[in-house]
Amino acid sequence: MIFNNSSLAFGRNETFGLRYNWIFKGLSALQKRDDIFTSSDALSHLGLGKNMMLSMRYWLVAYQLSNKEAISEITDFADYLFHPAKGKDPYLEDISTLWLLHWKLCTNPENATLYSWFFNVFSKTAFTKLELQTALEDWLKFQNSKSVSPKTLDRDINLLLKTYSGVNALEKEFEDQLENPFHELSIVSKNTDGTFGCYIQDRENIPFHVLGFCIAEIQEYFSQNDLISSSRDFSVIPVSEILNSNEFPSIQKIFKTTEDHLFYLLNQLEEQYPELFQINETAGQKNLFIKESLDPIKFLKDYYQTVS
């Protein structure tokens, strides 16, 4: 969740983005055989070419669905949502599931460095691809990170823009977009002058449960990382910091939504979970009181029970 300049991930996606059925297919295969991605008959069993298979494996890790060191270890998040038999949304039919996956990707700098940087650090709302790549290269130099080939960065940036562009934004790749679930989020647009846009706007299809999940994950991360969290009190936090922090992932930047809409969602959280949250204002500053340790999965359960 926190960037470490010694741990970078670029060029591991084999130029393929996550496709609609890959989570179900990959987790189903791992459920039957935990060595599926290293077995000699992996390609025929999965029905994929080698590059697509490697891409599938990479995305399972990047979206925090399985463990990088032990691919067969499925996370609680993946088990609840995507278990082939009992998962709540294994086929990505609910747009809230896509927002959750987006959050998981953008809070995984070790395995999805570009996405973490683009949504947490890069701030331009209108830009060319060249400006985007130049800004990334400058940032990597500032971080004293190991060098990454410009060609690798170019390929990864192309995929990011394709993944998050609306379905009609890249007409020549229309068929690929139909395989891409994240075009539904319409986070990136291609402007008529050839530039790209990534604009802040109300995202009314994000339910308050997703915000609760994000806050719970931030709290959980810091409570499990003693060296980082030794001086961090997660019982009282300025609301502005919860929504848009420089210390931990920025909820507002990741979802590219307005402060007003996030305040609305936060007020809903307070109304629905008065035993967990309370918003008070002191000296003109709104603070969020978190009354006990939060369980991220609780917010998933409460949401998917309402839509099942």
C-alpha positions as CSV (number, residue, x, y, z in Angstrom):
1,M,0.0,0.0,0.0
2,I,3.0,2.3,0.6
3,F,5.5,2.7,-2.2
4,N,9.0,1.2,-1.8
5,N,11.5,2.3,-4.4
6,S,13.3,-1.1,-4.2
7,S,10.1,-2.9,-5.3
8,L,8.9,-2.0,-8.8
9,A,6.7,-3.9,-11.3
10,F,6.7,-2.9,-14.9
11,G,6.4,-5.0,-18.1
12,R,4.8,-8.0,-16.5
13,N,1.4,-7.9,-18.1
14,E,2.5,-9.2,-21.5
15,T,0.6,-6.3,-23.0
16,F,-2.8,-7.9,-22.1
17,G,-5.2,-6.3,-19.6
18,L,-7.4,-8.3,-17.3
19,R,-10.3,-9.9,-19.3
20,Y,-13.8,-10.5,-18.1
21,N,-13.5,-14.3,-17.5
22,W,-9.9,-14.5,-16.4
23,I,-10.6,-14.2,-12.7
24,F,-13.1,-17.0,-12.8
25,K,-11.0,-19.1,-15.1
26,G,-7.8,-18.6,-13.1
27,L,-9.2,-19.2,-9.7
28,S,-11.2,-22.2,-10.9
29,A,-8.0,-23.7,-12.2
30,L,-6.1,-23.0,-9.0
31,Q,-8.9,-24.6,-7.0
32,K,-8.4,-27.8,-8.9
33,R,-4.6,-27.7,-9.2
34,D,-2.4,-25.3,-7.2
35,D,0.5,-25.9,-9.6
36,I,-1.5,-25.1,-12.7
37,F,0.6,-22.1,-13.8
38,T,3.8,-24.0,-13.7
39,S,2.6,-27.4,-15.0
40,S,3.6,-28.7,-18.4
41,D,0.0,-28.8,-19.6
42,A,-1.0,-25.4,-18.3
43,L,-1.6,-23.9,-21.7
44,S,-4.0,-26.6,-22.9
45,H,-5.7,-26.7,-19.5
46,L,-6.4,-23.0,-19.4
47,G,-7.0,-22.7,-23.2
48,L,-4.6,-19.7,-23.5
49,G,-1.3,-19.0,-25.2
50,K,1.8,-18.6,-23.1
51,N,1.8,-14.8,-23.0
52,M,-1.9,-14.7,-22.0
53,M,-1.3,-17.3,-19.3
54,L,1.5,-15.2,-17.8
55,S,-0.7,-12.2,-18.0
56,M,-3.5,-13.9,-16.2
57,R,-1.1,-15.0,-13.5
58,Y,0.3,-11.5,-13.1
59,W,-3.2,-9.9,-12.8
60,L,-4.3,-12.3,-10.1
61,V,-1.4,-10.9,-8.1
62,A,-1.7,-7.3,-9.1
63,Y,-5.4,-7.2,-8.2
64,Q,-4.5,-8.8,-4.8
65,L,-6.4,-12.0,-5.5
66,S,-3.6,-14.4,-4.9
67,N,-0.2,-14.4,-3.2
68,K,2.8,-13.5,-5.4
69,E,5.1,-16.0,-3.7
70,A,2.5,-18.7,-3.5
71,I,0.0,-18.2,-6.3
72,S,-2.4,-20.8,-5.0
73,E,-2.9,-18.8,-1.8
74,I,-6.2,-17.0,-2.4
75,T,-6.9,-13.8,-0.5
76,D,-10.0,-13.4,1.7
77,F,-11.1,-10.6,-0.7
78,A,-10.9,-13.0,-3.7
79,D,-12.5,-15.9,-1.9
80,Y,-15.5,-13.8,-0.9
81,L,-16.1,-12.2,-4.3
82,F,-14.7,-14.6,-6.8
83,H,-14.8,-18.1,-5.5
84,P,-16.0,-20.2,-8.5
85,A,-18.7,-21.9,-6.4
86,K,-19.7,-19.4,-3.7
87,G,-18.3,-16.1,-4.8
88,K,-20.7,-13.1,-4.8
89,D,-19.7,-11.8,-8.2
90,P,-17.3,-14.2,-10.0
91,Y,-18.2,-12.8,-13.5
92,L,-17.8,-9.1,-12.6
93,E,-21.4,-8.3,-13.3
94,D,-21.7,-5.5,-10.6
95,I,-19.9,-2.3,-11.3
96,S,-19.1,-2.0,-7.6
97,T,-16.9,-5.1,-8.0
98,L,-14.9,-3.2,-10.7
99,W,-14.4,-0.2,-8.4
100,L,-13.2,-2.6,-5.7
101,L,-10.7,-4.3,-8.1
102,H,-9.6,-0.8,-9.2
103,W,-8.9,0.1,-5.6
104,K,-7.0,-3.2,-5.0
105,L,-4.8,-2.5,-8.1
106,C,-4.1,1.1,-7.2
107,T,-3.1,0.2,-3.6
108,N,-0.5,-2.4,-4.8
109,P,2.6,-0.4,-5.7
110,E,4.9,-3.4,-5.4
111,N,3.1,-5.3,-8.1
112,A,1.3,-2.6,-10.0
113,T,3.6,0.4,-9.8
114,L,2.3,2.3,-12.8
115,Y,-1.3,2.2,-11.6
116,S,-0.4,3.2,-8.1
117,W,1.6,6.2,-9.4
118,F,-0.9,7.3,-12.0
119,F,-3.9,7.4,-9.6
120,N,-2.1,8.5,-6.5
121,V,0.7,10.8,-7.7
122,F,0.1,12.0,-11.3
123,S,-2.2,15.1,-11.0
124,K,-2.7,16.4,-14.6
125,T,-6.3,16.1,-15.8
126,A,-5.4,16.6,-19.5
127,F,-2.2,15.3,-20.9
128,T,-0.5,13.6,-23.9
129,K,0.9,10.2,-23.7
130,L,4.4,11.7,-24.0
131,E,3.7,14.0,-21.0
132,L,2.5,11.1,-19.0
133,Q,5.6,9.0,-19.8
134,T,8.0,11.9,-19.1
135,A,6.3,12.6,-15.8
136,L,6.7,8.9,-14.9
137,E,10.3,8.8,-15.9
138,D,11.0,11.9,-13.8
139,W,9.3,10.5,-10.8
140,L,11.3,7.2,-11.0
141,K,14.5,9.2,-11.2
142,F,13.4,11.3,-8.1
143,Q,12.7,8.0,-6.3
144,N,16.2,6.7,-7.1
145,S,14.5,3.7,-8.5
146,K,16.2,1.2,-10.8
147,S,15.9,2.2,-14.4
148,V,13.1,0.9,-16.6
149,S,13.3,0.7,-20.4
150,P,11.4,3.5,-22.1
151,K,9.9,0.8,-24.4
152,T,8.5,-1.1,-21.4
153,L,7.0,2.1,-19.9
154,D,5.5,3.0,-23.3
155,R,3.8,-0.5,-23.6
156,D,2.5,-0.3,-20.0
157,I,1.1,3.2,-20.5
158,N,-0.6,2.1,-23.7
159,L,-2.3,-0.6,-21.8
160,L,-3.3,1.6,-18.9
161,L,-4.9,4.1,-21.2
162,K,-6.7,1.3,-23.1
163,T,-7.9,-0.3,-19.9
164,Y,-9.5,2.8,-18.5
165,S,-10.8,4.5,-21.6
166,G,-14.5,4.4,-22.4
167,V,-15.7,1.7,-24.8
168,N,-15.8,4.1,-27.8
169,A,-12.7,6.1,-27.0
170,L,-10.3,3.9,-29.0
171,E,-12.4,2.9,-32.0
172,K,-9.7,0.8,-33.7
173,E,-9.6,-1.4,-30.6
174,F,-13.4,-1.7,-30.1
175,E,-13.4,-5.5,-30.0
176,D,-10.6,-5.5,-27.3
177,Q,-12.6,-3.1,-25.3
178,L,-15.6,-5.5,-25.2
179,E,-13.2,-7.9,-23.4
180,N,-12.2,-5.2,-21.0
181,P,-14.4,-4.8,-17.9
182,F,-12.9,-1.5,-16.8
183,H,-14.1,0.6,-19.7
184,E,-17.4,0.8,-17.7
185,L,-15.7,3.0,-15.2
186,S,-14.9,5.6,-17.9
187,I,-12.1,7.1,-15.9
188,V,-10.0,8.1,-18.9
189,S,-11.3,9.8,-22.1
190,K,-9.6,10.6,-25.3
191,N,-10.0,14.2,-26.4
192,T,-10.6,15.4,-30.0
193,D,-7.1,16.9,-30.1
194,G,-5.5,13.6,-29.3
195,T,-4.8,14.3,-25.7
196,F,-6.2,12.2,-22.9
197,G,-8.4,13.4,-20.0
198,C,-8.7,12.0,-16.5
199,Y,-11.2,14.2,-14.8
200,I,-12.6,14.6,-11.3
201,Q,-16.4,14.0,-11.3
202,D,-19.2,12.6,-9.2
203,R,-19.1,8.8,-9.4
204,E,-22.6,8.0,-8.4
205,N,-22.2,4.3,-9.0
206,I,-19.8,4.0,-6.0
207,P,-21.8,2.8,-3.0
208,F,-20.9,3.9,0.5
209,H,-19.9,0.3,1.3
210,V,-16.9,0.7,-1.0
211,L,-15.7,3.7,0.9
212,G,-16.1,1.7,4.1
213,F,-14.1,-1.1,2.6
214,C,-11.3,1.4,1.6
215,I,-11.1,3.0,5.1
216,A,-11.1,-0.5,6.7
217,E,-8.2,-1.6,4.5
218,I,-6.1,1.5,5.3
219,Q,-6.7,1.0,9.0
220,E,-5.9,-2.8,8.7
221,Y,-2.7,-2.1,6.7
222,F,-1.3,0.3,9.3
223,S,-2.3,-1.9,12.2
224,Q,-0.4,-4.8,10.7
225,N,2.8,-2.9,9.9
226,D,4.2,-1.9,13.2
227,L,7.2,0.1,12.0
228,I,5.0,2.3,9.8
229,S,2.1,2.6,12.2
230,S,3.9,3.0,15.5
231,S,2.9,6.7,15.7
232,R,-0.3,6.5,13.7
233,D,-3.6,6.8,15.7
234,F,-6.4,5.5,13.5
235,S,-9.2,6.3,16.0
236,V,-9.4,10.1,15.1
237,I,-8.5,11.3,11.6
238,P,-9.2,14.5,9.8
239,V,-11.9,13.8,7.2
240,S,-9.7,15.6,4.6
241,E,-6.9,13.2,5.3
242,I,-9.1,10.1,5.0
243,L,-10.3,11.2,1.6
244,N,-7.1,12.7,0.2
245,S,-3.9,11.8,2.0
246,N,-0.2,12.0,1.1
247,E,0.7,9.4,3.7
248,F,-1.5,6.5,2.4
249,P,-3.5,5.9,-0.8
250,S,-5.8,8.8,-1.7
251,I,-9.4,7.6,-1.9
252,Q,-10.4,10.7,-3.9
253,K,-7.5,10.4,-6.4
254,I,-8.0,6.7,-7.0
255,F,-11.7,7.0,-7.7
256,K,-11.3,10.4,-9.4
257,T,-14.4,11.7,-7.7
258,T,-15.3,15.0,-6.0
259,E,-14.9,15.8,-2.4
260,D,-18.6,16.6,-2.2
261,H,-19.5,13.1,-3.3
262,L,-17.1,11.5,-0.9
263,F,-18.5,13.6,2.0
264,Y,-21.9,12.3,1.0
265,L,-20.7,8.7,1.1
266,L,-19.0,9.3,4.4
267,N,-22.2,10.7,5.9
268,Q,-24.0,7.6,4.7
269,L,-21.4,5.5,6.4
270,E,-22.0,7.4,9.6
271,E,-25.8,6.9,9.3
272,Q,-25.6,3.2,8.5
273,Y,-22.8,2.4,11.0
274,P,-23.2,4.7,14.0
275,E,-21.4,2.0,16.1
276,L,-18.3,2.3,13.9
277,F,-18.1,5.9,12.7
278,Q,-18.8,9.4,14.0
279,I,-18.1,12.7,12.3
280,N,-17.4,15.7,14.6
281,E,-16.3,19.2,13.8
282,T,-13.7,21.0,16.0
283,A,-12.2,24.4,15.2
284,G,-13.6,24.3,11.7
285,Q,-12.1,20.9,11.0
286,K,-14.2,17.8,10.5
287,N,-12.8,14.6,12.1
288,L,-13.7,11.0,11.6
289,F,-13.9,9.0,14.8
290,I,-13.4,5.3,14.1
291,K,-14.7,3.6,17.2
292,E,-13.3,0.1,16.8
293,S,-11.2,-2.1,14.5
294,L,-12.8,-2.4,11.1
295,D,-13.3,-5.6,9.1
296,P,-13.1,-4.9,5.3
297,I,-15.0,-8.0,4.4
298,K,-18.0,-6.8,6.6
299,F,-18.7,-4.0,4.2
300,L,-18.6,-6.4,1.2
301,K,-21.0,-8.7,3.0
302,D,-23.4,-5.9,3.8
303,Y,-23.3,-4.6,0.2
304,Y,-23.7,-7.8,-1.7
305,Q,-26.5,-8.9,0.6
306,T,-28.5,-5.9,-0.5
307,V,-28.0,-6.7,-4.2
308,S,-28.3,-10.5,-4.2
